[in-house]
Amino acid sequence: MVSGAPAPPGPGLSSAPALVALSEPAVTTPAVSKTLFEKIIDRELPATIVYEDELCLAFKDIHPCAPMHVLLVPKKPIVQLSQAAPEDQALLGHLMLTATKVAALEGLGEAYRLVINNGAAAGMSVSHLHLHLIGGRPLKWPPA
């Protein structure tokens, strides 16, 4: 045998290069992007927060339709009111009671409007349930 030459394969072994099994690429599901409100809840976007508890967050609307316009958002992501489930009943009641609390904190007394838009055709622009707490001026009826 010549020095530096490869040794012949042993009995039952091939001189062909070994094949390495490549694993399949990991299957990933596309990441669901957070809504604007989820980013505010997670403090990834700034907001003027006026109230927070373990279930919801209230912050000033960046496009107010009245001198006082606060959005009250549940921390649980519910797309819209019509998609709330029976287990959301306590959360929905909490939002209503919290709206009254926020109205008092903002000095509205008993003169305010609470609006929930359900779906884009109703004017909902962020697909995350939210309540508009509006006041600080006389409000006309009908609103639309």
LINGI-V555807 format. One record per pair of residues at least 12 apart in sequence whose C-alpha atoms are under 10 Angstrom apart, sorted by the first residue. I is the first residue (numbers start at 1). GAP is how many residues later the second one is. Records with the same first field share a line. If there is no record, write none. Layout:
BEGIN
I->GAP / GAP
END
This chain:
BEGIN
34->43 / 94
35->42 / 44 / 91 / 92 / 93
36->90 / 91 / 92
37->20 / 34 / 35 / 36 / 37 / 38 / 40 / 89 / 90 / 91 / 92 / 93
38->35 / 36 / 37 / 38 / 39 / 90
40->17 / 19 / 33 / 35
41->15 / 16 / 17 / 18 / 32 / 33 / 34 / 35
42->33
46->13
47->12 / 13 / 14 / 15
48->12 / 13 / 14 / 22
49->12 / 21 / 22 / 23
50->20 / 21 / 22 / 52 / 55 / 56
51->19 / 21 / 47 / 48 / 50 / 51 / 54 / 55
52->20 / 21 / 22 / 23 / 46 / 50
53->21 / 22 / 45
54->20 / 21
55->18 / 19 / 20 / 21 / 36 / 39 / 40 / 43
56->16 / 17 / 18 / 19 / 20 / 35 / 38 / 39 / 42 / 74
57->14 / 15 / 16 / 17 / 18 / 38 / 41 / 73
58->12 / 13 / 14 / 15 / 16 / 37 / 40 / 41 / 44 / 72 / 73 / 74 / 75
59->12 / 13 / 14 / 43 / 74
60->12 / 72 / 73
61->71 / 72 / 73
64->68 / 70
65->67 / 69 / 70
66->67 / 68 / 69 / 70 / 71 / 72 / 73
67->67 / 68 / 69 / 70
68->35 / 38 / 39 / 40 / 44 / 64 / 65 / 66 / 67 / 68 / 69
69->34 / 37 / 43 / 44 / 45 / 63 / 64 / 65 / 66 / 67
70->29 / 32 / 33 / 36 / 44 / 60 / 61 / 62 / 63 / 64 / 65
71->28 / 43 / 44 / 45 / 58 / 59 / 60 / 61 / 62 / 63
72->23 / 24 / 26 / 27 / 30 / 42 / 44 / 57 / 58 / 59 / 60 / 61
73->22 / 55 / 56 / 57 / 58 / 59
74->17 / 18 / 20 / 21 / 54 / 55 / 56 / 57
75->16 / 53 / 54
76->12 / 15 / 52 / 53
77->50 / 51 / 52 / 53
78->49 / 50 / 51 / 52
79->39 / 40 / 47 / 48 / 49 / 50 / 51
80->36 / 37 / 38 / 39 / 40 / 44 / 46 / 47 / 48 / 49 / 50
81->35 / 36 / 37 / 38 / 47 / 48 / 49 / 50
82->36 / 37 / 47
83->35 / 46
84->45
92->37
95->35 / 36
96->18 / 35
99->13 / 14 / 15 / 32 / 33 / 34
100->12 / 14 / 33
102->31
103->30 / 31 / 32
106->29 / 30
107->28 / 29
108->25 / 26 / 27 / 28 / 29
109->26 / 27
110->25
111->23 / 24 / 25 / 26 / 27 / 28
112->21 / 22 / 23 / 24 / 25 / 26 / 27
113->18 / 19 / 20 / 21 / 22 / 23 / 26
114->17 / 18 / 19 / 20 / 21
115->15 / 16 / 17 / 18 / 19
116->13 / 14 / 15 / 16 / 17
117->12 / 13 / 14 / 15
118->12
END
